[in-house]
Amino acid sequence: MIDVERARRDVPLLEKRIYLNHAAISPCIRPVREAIEKHLEDWTWMNEEFMRRVPFGGEGWEQGETRDVKASFAKLIGAKVEQIALTHSTFVGLSAVVNALEYPRGCNVVVMDPRLEHPSYLPNWLRERGIEVRYVYASENGLGKIPLSEVEKKVDDKTVFVFSSYIEYPNGLRNDIKGMAEIAHDHGAKIVVDAFQAVGHIDVDVKDLDVDFLATGTYKYLMGLKGTGFLYVKDYDDLKPVLFGWACGPWYREFDKAKEGYVMGLHNSAARFEVGSYSIIGFIGAKAAIDYFLKLGMKNVEERLMYLGDYLIERLQEIGLKINSPLDPECRSGSVNFRVKGDPWEVAQKLRAAKLWVTGGDHYAHGIRVSPHFYNTEEDIDIFIKELKKYV
């Protein structure tokens, strides 16, 4: 159970507006701001704590203290520290593993509905290399769920990987990642997951899901900073990164041993995908955010967001609006999309002008997306509905 009243005191933005757009970017919460301010003080005076973090990346002696933030993230998703790499963003992480895989002649990859997946160059990158891309489309013209039976039709023994978001960004569809992973593994394929909309939103357990690769950023539901992300790699031993740098492997400590370079080889961990230095201030803030969610408990956060989603859907249905998000609890999340009669982008701008921050437009399933977080209340949603009635 989350103490909502106490949690709201950690969100200074509430003094100015009702914020319901966490699927895009979250406001800075007090623990993150305090951690950043302390870091700025340490940096200003080059305190010992700051100097211990330079450089920030890789593992081992004189390679910065990155293990602490990895440990926090690993705990959040049920992984081992060695399975976590720092990245600059979700797609940097996804690109790292997709580039590291091998693609035999005649192979294919299976990708979920392009109307729902976040825009990416991945399909074009694959096709340019002569790799067949197979799409699996959601039911109900893209507004229902992605049936596992359709995934099973597209995956075969020549499939290299199955790619899917855990939660789709336009309408909050929660995909059956565990089921997709089972299908992929039955055919010797990997599963690659974009979890940006999921981490900080629902309870993510990589062991239970049995995923091979999972990437995320931190500035959406996880309430961290842009320029910071994480990559989970289940088995890294046979993977070689395409990009390389000083952080990819352990160093020789002695000058005389470094006759062919100080970097000895690749790390025996996911850190082999870390090329160089990362934003110290960014990951200081990200760790503070992750630790905050660990204290809240992700099961509590998920329960709260599902409740708010249910409440919002009920209120929208009361005023006769069509819901673009799936209503089946098994494939729902706390992010809700709905149709309006007018231009959804224009309606969203009017709501923002009234200090009710949401988003909308044609690429949001031609609707408006509302994505509350654990500190939002029924009253926030009631105020939103009252204002929304003016435009629908």
C-alpha positions, 0 to 999 in steps of 0.5 A: 500500500502506497501512502499517496498523501506522503508521496505527493509531497515528493512531487513539487510540480503538483503546486503548478499543474496536474501531471498525467503524462508519465508515459512521455517524461516524468517530473523531477521528484525530491529524492532525485533533486536532492541527490543531484544537488549533493553531487553538484556540491561534490563536483564543485569542490572535487570532493573525494566522493566525486573523484571516486566516480571518475571515470564512470563506466565499466568495472574494476579498478580505476573504472568508476563506481558504477556497480552501485547503480547497476545493483539497484537496477538489478534488484528492481528487475530481479537480475544479477549485477553482472547481467546489467550494462549502462547505456545512454538510452533504450535504443542504444541498448537494443542496438547493441544486442541486435548488432551483436547477434548473427544472421545466417542466410535465409533467417528472419526476425519477428516484430510486433505491430508497427502501429504500436511499436515506438518508431525505430530504424530497426526494420529498415536496418534488417531489410537492408541486410537482406533479413526478412522482417515478419510483423505480428498485428494486434487484433481489433485493427490495432486496438486489441491484444497481440494473440500468441497464436499469431506470434506462433505462426510467424516464428520458425526455426530460422527466426533469430529473435522476436522483438516486442515492447512490454507495454506499447506506448500509444495505448498501454497494451501490455504484451504477453512477453513470457508467452512470446519468450516461450515461443521464441525459445522453442525455436531456438530464437532470442527475445528482445524487449523494449521495457521503457514503458514498463519499468517503473510502471509494473513489476518486471521480473526478468527471470519469470519472463525468461527474456534474453535481452531487455532495455530501458531508459529512466526518464519515463515512469522510472522518474530518472534523467534523459541520457541514462538507460540500462541493458539486461543481458541474460547470457553474454559470454558469446556476444561481442560488441560492435562498438568498443572502448576502454570500458569494454574490458578489464585493464592491465594494472602494470605498465610493463604488461600493457605492451599490446594495450591496457584493455585485456579483453572483454568483461565477463559481464554485460559491461562488455557493452559499455563503451566509455564514460557515462553521465555521472550526474545522470546515473546519480539521479537514476539511482536515487529514483530506482531506490525510491521505487524499491522502497515503494515496492513495484507490486504496490506501484503496479496495483496503484496504477491499475486502480487509477487506470480502472477509475479513469476508464470508468469515468471516460465511459460515463461520458460516452467516450470510446476507449482505445486501450484494451480492457482485458485486465491481462493486457492492460496497464495504467496508461489509457487512450481514448477517442475524442470527436475533434482533433486529439492533438488540439484537444490535448493542447487545450487541456494543457492550457488548463494545467492538465498535462496529457498528450494526443495525436494521430500517432497515439492511436488517433486519440488522447493518452493519459498516463498517471503515476502512483501519486495521482489521485481520483480527484486529479482524474475527476478534475481532468474529466470535468475539463475534458467535458468542455471539448468532447 
